[in-house]
Amino acid sequence: MSIEIANESGVAVDEASIVSAARFALDRMNVSKLAELSVLLVELDVMADLHERWMDLPGPTDVMAFPMDELDSARRPDASESGPALLGDIVLCPAFAKDQARTAGHSLIDELHLLTVHGVLHLLGYDHAEPAEEREMFTLQKRILADFRTAAADAKRRAAQRVEDDKLLGAVGLTEPED
């Protein structure tokens, strides 16, 4: 799975973590390993321009998703036996998301993870225009995010344990000390 990320927002963020959230969501949705995705982080004025141009709505927003035109709309890329697909682009606006994160009581990176998963689901054909669609999409989004956070915490815990194990093994002479 190819996920490209470009940060043109002027806000320092953990880009690898955003890519991890996107990859986790795509894996959970059984998207082909040959799929390609682009994530772009932009400034407020760029997002406002995109929002007005494509949604005919004023001002910036937090996330926009642009599915590729060549994607067969009759067959979602998360369907079984999907082949290679150019999923499209997710555009995030960290400056806009910062206020949302503060209001929600969590970190900017947590908000960007949420928006990334939200964008992935939009690229896969999910929407929230109707109440039933909203329930389906937001339930799925919440489950993916919870699983991602659990997996990330487990990976961090395992990495910390490896460091401690290596120290202990080094102390008793079972490994060579690092420089």
Protein Blocks (a to p, Z undefined) as FASTA:
>chain_A
ZZddddfkopacdfklmmmmmmmmmmmnopafkbccddddddfklmmmmmmmmnopgcjd
fbdcdddfklcfklcfkbghiacddfbjcdddfklmmmmmmmnopafklmmmmmmmmmmm
mmnopackbmklmmmmmmmmmmmmmmmmmmmmmmmmmmmmmmmmmmmmmmnopaccdZZ
